[in-house]
Amino acid sequence: MPEGSAPVVCVDVGGTKVAVCVADPRGIHGRLAEPTAKEGASDALGRQVLRMIGESCRLAEVSQGALSAVGVASCGPFVLNQGLVELAAPNICGGLAGKARGLPNDWTSAVLEAPLRAAFAQVRIENDGIAALEAERRWGALQGLNHCAYVTWSTGIGVGLCVDGHVLRGKNGNAGHAGHMFVSDNDDALCGCGNVGDLEGLVAGNAIARRFGAQGYADSAALLMAARAGETGAVAVVDELCRVMGRALYNLVVTLDLQGISVGGSVFWHHRDYLLPRLQSHLSGKLPSLTQGVTLVPAGLQDKVGDYGALALVA
């Protein structure tokens, strides 16, 4: 940030964790993270974020009153309640898919914006895919591209889209929720949104644990380590996951005529060298008039894309 800029706070809300930090001309400070609140009343998440902002400011030795803005990059989808954002997030709200999903609440939405607006004058909340896209275009792997996307393969599947230099947002800020498209047939992969067999229900980090835990793969890390070691069953599972994810990426490219896609997220990032060529194979050579020269690249901001995504909203 330029010298003399007032500090801002950056909040990254995911289905697994919430991370908060303060950014000022000295850099990023006071970063802390904790599991996303999923118990109690439906405003538990909003209260958690507000508390963490105070703790981050103390760690950064910045007065909360000195903050000029709060940028929040959050998983979605969003719903508006009296014009304020609440999260109808499949990996947070247990009331969407019901008890079978295993979440410890019956929320259909989680309050987020209201307590922040009560405490701060300037608050900007965007879908985390959109925020990461803005950061990747500003500082990362998508600089100079006017037709591009950012995709996160993590606890869930998130996407940010840019066409003709314009970031797409949609009527409630939910453009890019491609994680809930259908790209394959499946009748038992329950997504937290209530869909059965959508992209997130098939390949997201939490879906991998649910679908393949009985085969000995407790989570995505265990599955991918086994695949990398050459275990035949694991290789077959990962190849199928990449086929499904690769189809989704192909659909984005041919629908929007994209130049490139950067990919991040915890599932992808720690095994990007193994996954990237497998995903690329589902684009290369298919309908060359639309896919030729389109490449998938790792997120230029690496595993800090969430922090920088929130910063891009207010810097």
Buried (B, 14 or more C-beta within 10 A) or exposed (E): BEEEEEBBBBBBBBBBBBBBBBBBEEEBBBBBBEEBBBEEEBBBBBBBBBBBBEEBBBBBEBEBEEBBBBBBBBBBBBBEEEEBBBBBBBBBBBBBBEEEBEBEBEBEBBBBBBBBBEEBEEBBBBBBBBBBBBBBBBBBBBEEBEBBBBBBBBBBBBBBBBBEEEBBBBEBBBBBBBBBBBBBEBEEBBBBBBBBBBBBBBBBBBBBBBBBEEEEBEBBBBBBBBBBEEBEBBBEBBEEBBBBBBBBBBBBBBEBBBBBBBBBBBBBBBBBEBBBEBBBBBBBEBEEEBBEEBBBBBBBBEEBBBBBBBBBBBB
